[in-house]
């Protein structure tokens, strides 16, 4: 099984290993921030879809930002 994984994923591992850590950090940060930005641009009707009321605590945009923030800080500071 180990040989099969090395044969199939060896080139991917070598390619990703060649990326400098600074560039990889910014790519990971972008992968966290871009969905939050796209979600922030979503229509209000879609954000509250299925919610019984329009209270701020049910705002999907707020929760996406709050959940993503610790991960973004870790990737930025690590």
Buried (B, 14 or more C-beta within 10 A) or exposed (E): EEEEEEEEEEEEEEEEEEEEEEEEBEEBBEEBBEEBEEBEEEEEEEBBEEEEEEEEEBBBBEEBBEEBEEEBEEBEEE
